[in-house]
């Protein structure tokens, strides 16, 4: 399973999906997914983002939520194929 990077564009209400090879500083845009197309993914990434803004950052919670986002996105891809 690939590791994807997620962010939220609150202006367009989209999940921005990117990837970066391990050890690389280059990030490649994959797609933007409108909130209406996958509400669960949108809310999961909002939660992931909020975890990064808490102080101190709890990396175990972050990693767990990232796994959820990875799984929801993978399911999203499966539905498209």
FENHUTA-V313340 format. One record per residue. N is the residue number from 1. PHI is phi in whole degrees, -180 to 180 (999 if undefined). Layout:
BEGIN
n;phi
N;PHI
N;PHI
END
This chain:
BEGIN
n;phi
1;999
2;-73
3;-100
4;-103
5;-108
6;-126
7;-149
8;-117
9;-102
10;-72
11;-68
12;-96
13;53
14;-126
15;-88
16;-97
17;-110
18;-137
19;-144
20;-146
21;-59
22;-56
23;86
24;-101
25;-102
26;-87
27;-116
28;-111
29;-68
30;-105
31;-169
32;-113
33;-115
34;-60
35;-51
36;-66
37;-84
38;-161
39;-62
40;-65
41;-62
42;-56
43;-66
44;-65
45;-71
46;-61
47;-64
48;-58
49;-63
50;-66
51;-63
52;-69
53;-92
54;-85
55;-126
56;-78
57;-68
58;-94
59;-66
60;-68
61;-68
62;-58
63;-63
64;-65
65;-69
66;-62
67;-62
68;-62
69;-61
70;-59
71;-67
72;-63
73;-67
74;-61
75;-63
76;-59
77;-64
78;-63
79;-67
80;-77
81;-98
END
